[in-house]
Amino acid sequence: MNSKVSIVKCSDYEPGMVYERVRQAVGLLGGITAFIKPGSKVLIKPNLLMARGPEYAICTHPEIVRAAIKILKEINCRILVGDGPSVWGKYVENVEEVYKKSGIKDVADQEGVELIKFEHRQWRSEFPLARAAFECDYIVNLPKFKTHEFTLLTGAVKNLFGLVWGTYKTELHKKYFDAKEFSRILVDIYQQIKPVLTIVDAIVAMEGDGPASSGIPRKCGLVLAGSDCVAVDSILACIMGVNPRDVLSTREAARRGAGSADLKNIEILGEKLEDVLTGRFVLPAASLVRKVPPAIANLARKLIKYYPCVERDNCIKCAACIDSCPKKVIKMTPKGIAFDYSGCIACFCCQEACPASAIKVKKSLLAKLIGL
């Protein structure tokens, strides 16, 4: 049976419009009761990466969260909202700030729903996940549509990484620093969690060196929905202008039969895909190394490299990059941030954690010469 993904146009974040468009996207799939039994306990999982406002397009917009809450309230669900933000090394102290600055706390207060912290864990396979994910009847996944320096796309599957408990996210980055291995872990998490419904905030997306402050907001004017995260990510990849299987988590999930990555097996409802394509996204600089033919890449692997570097004029010396580094190769010096590149694994956790867009991508000479 084909997976279904709905695409609905939504020009801005005006609350009434967002609610109607989210309701329409879910309605095209059969309505909320096609996925969730009335009166159930439901966890809403947005993407709340860091303590930045909605205008930065880093976090799921609070009006998308509000729309999901209102639709679930219509069938008398008990609703929890929560995420495990990327606040490396300072998890407990910063979650409340992330909720407040992202606008999610205001929405939760106004709508009378419970905003939770992931304080308890439950081990599943190789990693601990937030126990709340298993104490609810259903999970509704609300990713933000963004590029990602390490995974190329952060969408439906990648958003579930926020359910990894506390600072164990850093341990997984350290243990699985190869992009293919990390993507395998993302699919492992997806298969453990399996959200019943995904609603994507693609009204204002992000391109360039996402997923955080180094990315560039991009107006897409869309809301997408589906129950198959792999199919949803495949459509997002097409909107980005890349082959769905260039997203390693999508490729791995399709290989396992965990979802549909082939467009002929995905039924698109609402807008036609060709009508919402607005041109290729600016892709993350480090992702371009994947475009090198394998034979050349194997010969030049040691010479085609990407590293993080600091733009000192932007650096506010907050030490977020130091806290985020899984290999602990960043330190503060009298001149500012310094990297020990001999131990750097180019995971770009530092760039993801930086609140000031101070971490940029440094290319090796060969990468520059061949136009990567």
Secondary structure, DSSP 8 states (H G I E B T S, - for coil): --EEEEEEE--S--HHHHHHHHHHHHHHTT-GGGTS-TT-EEEEEE---SS--GGGS-S--HHHHHHHHHHHHTTT-EEEE------TT-HHHHHHHHHHHHTHHHHHHHHT-EE-----EEEETTEEEETHHHHSSEEEEE-EEEEETTTEEESTTGGGGGGB-TTHHHHHHHH--SHHHHHHHHHHHHHHH--SEEEEEEEEEEEES-SSTTEEEEEEEEEEEES-HHHHHHHHHHHHTS-GGGSHHHHHHHHHTSS---GGGEEEEES-GGGS--------GGGGGGGS-HHHHHHHTTTS-EEEEE-TTT-----HHHHH-TT--EEEETTEEEE-TTS-----HHHHH-SSS-EEEEE-HHHHHTT-
